[in-house]
Amino acid sequence: MALTSTDDEHDPEGQTTAVDRSRTEALLAGAEQHLVDLDAAEQRLEDGSYGICEVCGRPIPRARLEVRPTARTCVDHAA
């Protein structure tokens, strides 16, 4: 029988499994939301509303869309 422990929950040298799991869940949630945002942007492309601010109705600057293609609002209404 080995004299080492496989219990990483109490390993003073490393992160706990709970921390790793929490980080992974957060990354997964972010990726899932990004996919939802991409689908919504594709829908806006199809219906002709892509690049139009959902708040004020003005065009979203091209530079903003290049940086954030899923943007729904202009910079003024991004908060």
CNS distance restraints for C-alpha pairs under 8 A (distance, minus, plus):
assign (resid   7 and name CA) (resid  11 and name CA) 7.04 0.50 0.50
assign (resid   8 and name CA) (resid  14 and name CA) 7.50 0.50 0.50
assign (resid   8 and name CA) (resid  15 and name CA) 7.69 0.50 0.50
assign (resid   8 and name CA) (resid  16 and name CA) 6.00 0.50 0.50
assign (resid   8 and name CA) (resid  17 and name CA) 6.69 0.50 0.50
assign (resid   9 and name CA) (resid  15 and name CA) 7.72 0.50 0.50
assign (resid   9 and name CA) (resid  16 and name CA) 4.78 0.50 0.50
assign (resid   9 and name CA) (resid  17 and name CA) 6.02 0.50 0.50
assign (resid   9 and name CA) (resid  18 and name CA) 7.71 0.50 0.50
assign (resid  10 and name CA) (resid  16 and name CA) 7.11 0.50 0.50
assign (resid  11 and name CA) (resid  15 and name CA) 7.37 0.50 0.50
assign (resid  11 and name CA) (resid  16 and name CA) 7.29 0.50 0.50
assign (resid  15 and name CA) (resid  19 and name CA) 6.42 0.50 0.50
assign (resid  15 and name CA) (resid  20 and name CA) 7.08 0.50 0.50
assign (resid  16 and name CA) (resid  20 and name CA) 6.51 0.50 0.50
assign (resid  17 and name CA) (resid  21 and name CA) 6.00 0.50 0.50
assign (resid  18 and name CA) (resid  22 and name CA) 5.99 0.50 0.50
assign (resid  19 and name CA) (resid  23 and name CA) 6.16 0.50 0.50
assign (resid  20 and name CA) (resid  24 and name CA) 6.13 0.50 0.50
assign (resid  21 and name CA) (resid  25 and name CA) 6.09 0.50 0.50
assign (resid  22 and name CA) (resid  26 and name CA) 6.21 0.50 0.50
assign (resid  23 and name CA) (resid  27 and name CA) 6.23 0.50 0.50
assign (resid  24 and name CA) (resid  28 and name CA) 6.12 0.50 0.50
assign (resid  25 and name CA) (resid  29 and name CA) 6.10 0.50 0.50
assign (resid  26 and name CA) (resid  30 and name CA) 6.19 0.50 0.50
assign (resid  27 and name CA) (resid  31 and name CA) 6.20 0.50 0.50
assign (resid  28 and name CA) (resid  32 and name CA) 6.11 0.50 0.50
assign (resid  29 and name CA) (resid  33 and name CA) 6.15 0.50 0.50
assign (resid  30 and name CA) (resid  34 and name CA) 6.16 0.50 0.50
assign (resid  31 and name CA) (resid  35 and name CA) 6.35 0.50 0.50
assign (resid  32 and name CA) (resid  36 and name CA) 6.41 0.50 0.50
assign (resid  33 and name CA) (resid  37 and name CA) 6.16 0.50 0.50
assign (resid  34 and name CA) (resid  38 and name CA) 6.11 0.50 0.50
assign (resid  35 and name CA) (resid  39 and name CA) 6.17 0.50 0.50
assign (resid  36 and name CA) (resid  40 and name CA) 6.23 0.50 0.50
assign (resid  37 and name CA) (resid  41 and name CA) 6.16 0.50 0.50
assign (resid  37 and name CA) (resid  70 and name CA) 5.90 0.50 0.50
assign (resid  38 and name CA) (resid  42 and name CA) 6.15 0.50 0.50
assign (resid  38 and name CA) (resid  70 and name CA) 6.01 0.50 0.50
assign (resid  39 and name CA) (resid  43 and name CA) 6.25 0.50 0.50
assign (resid  40 and name CA) (resid  44 and name CA) 6.27 0.50 0.50
assign (resid  40 and name CA) (resid  70 and name CA) 7.73 0.50 0.50
assign (resid  41 and name CA) (resid  45 and name CA) 6.24 0.50 0.50
assign (resid  41 and name CA) (resid  50 and name CA) 6.58 0.50 0.50
assign (resid  41 and name CA) (resid  69 and name CA) 7.59 0.50 0.50
assign (resid  41 and name CA) (resid  70 and name CA) 5.44 0.50 0.50
assign (resid  41 and name CA) (resid  71 and name CA) 7.88 0.50 0.50
assign (resid  42 and name CA) (resid  46 and name CA) 6.33 0.50 0.50
assign (resid  43 and name CA) (resid  47 and name CA) 6.23 0.50 0.50
assign (resid  44 and name CA) (resid  48 and name CA) 5.82 0.50 0.50
assign (resid  44 and name CA) (resid  49 and name CA) 4.87 0.50 0.50
assign (resid  44 and name CA) (resid  50 and name CA) 4.54 0.50 0.50
assign (resid  45 and name CA) (resid  49 and name CA) 6.28 0.50 0.50
assign (resid  45 and name CA) (resid  50 and name CA) 4.86 0.50 0.50
assign (resid  50 and name CA) (resid  72 and name CA) 7.85 0.50 0.50
assign (resid  51 and name CA) (resid  59 and name CA) 5.69 0.50 0.50
assign (resid  51 and name CA) (resid  60 and name CA) 5.08 0.50 0.50
assign (resid  51 and name CA) (resid  61 and name CA) 7.71 0.50 0.50
assign (resid  51 and name CA) (resid  62 and name CA) 7.97 0.50 0.50
assign (resid  51 and name CA) (resid  65 and name CA) 7.25 0.50 0.50
assign (resid  51 and name CA) (resid  71 and name CA) 7.69 0.50 0.50
assign (resid  51 and name CA) (resid  72 and name CA) 7.25 0.50 0.50
assign (resid  52 and name CA) (resid  57 and name CA) 5.62 0.50 0.50
assign (resid  52 and name CA) (resid  58 and name CA) 5.60 0.50 0.50
assign (resid  52 and name CA) (resid  59 and name CA) 4.47 0.50 0.50
assign (resid  52 and name CA) (resid  60 and name CA) 5.47 0.50 0.50
assign (resid  52 and name CA) (resid  72 and name CA) 7.17 0.50 0.50
assign (resid  52 and name CA) (resid  73 and name CA) 7.07 0.50 0.50
assign (resid  52 and name CA) (resid  74 and name CA) 7.80 0.50 0.50
assign (resid  53 and name CA) (resid  57 and name CA) 4.81 0.50 0.50
assign (resid  53 and name CA) (resid  58 and name CA) 5.46 0.50 0.50
assign (resid  53 and name CA) (resid  59 and name CA) 5.99 0.50 0.50
assign (resid  53 and name CA) (resid  60 and name CA) 5.78 0.50 0.50
assign (resid  53 and name CA) (resid  72 and name CA) 5.72 0.50 0.50
assign (resid  53 and name CA) (resid  73 and name CA) 4.11 0.50 0.50
assign (resid  53 and name CA) (resid  74 and name CA) 5.33 0.50 0.50
assign (resid  54 and name CA) (resid  72 and name CA) 5.94 0.50 0.50
assign (resid  54 and name CA) (resid  73 and name CA) 5.57 0.50 0.50
assign (resid  55 and name CA) (resid  73 and name CA) 6.55 0.50 0.50
assign (resid  55 and name CA) (resid  77 and name CA) 6.87 0.50 0.50
assign (resid  58 and name CA) (resid  74 and name CA) 7.65 0.50 0.50
assign (resid  59 and name CA) (resid  74 and name CA) 7.29 0.50 0.50
assign (resid  60 and name CA) (resid  64 and name CA) 6.87 0.50 0.50
assign (resid  60 and name CA) (resid  65 and name CA) 7.02 0.50 0.50
assign (resid  60 and name CA) (resid  73 and name CA) 6.55 0.50 0.50
assign (resid  60 and name CA) (resid  74 and name CA) 4.76 0.50 0.50
assign (resid  60 and name CA) (resid  75 and name CA) 7.65 0.50 0.50
assign (resid  61 and name CA) (resid  65 and name CA) 6.60 0.50 0.50
assign (resid  61 and name CA) (resid  74 and name CA) 6.99 0.50 0.50
assign (resid  62 and name CA) (resid  66 and name CA) 6.13 0.50 0.50
assign (resid  63 and name CA) (resid  67 and name CA) 6.38 0.50 0.50
assign (resid  64 and name CA) (resid  68 and name CA) 5.79 0.50 0.50
assign (resid  64 and name CA) (resid  69 and name CA) 7.49 0.50 0.50
assign (resid  64 and name CA) (resid  71 and name CA) 7.54 0.50 0.50
assign (resid  64 and name CA) (resid  74 and name CA) 7.76 0.50 0.50
assign (resid  64 and name CA) (resid  75 and name CA) 7.59 0.50 0.50
assign (resid  65 and name CA) (resid  69 and name CA) 4.42 0.50 0.50
assign (resid  65 and name CA) (resid  70 and name CA) 7.14 0.50 0.50
assign (resid  65 and name CA) (resid  71 and name CA) 6.34 0.50 0.50
assign (resid  73 and name CA) (resid  77 and name CA) 5.76 0.50 0.50
assign (resid  73 and name CA) (resid  78 and name CA) 5.68 0.50 0.50
assign (resid  74 and name CA) (resid  78 and name CA) 6.09 0.50 0.50
assign (resid  75 and name CA) (resid  79 and name CA) 7.95 0.50 0.50
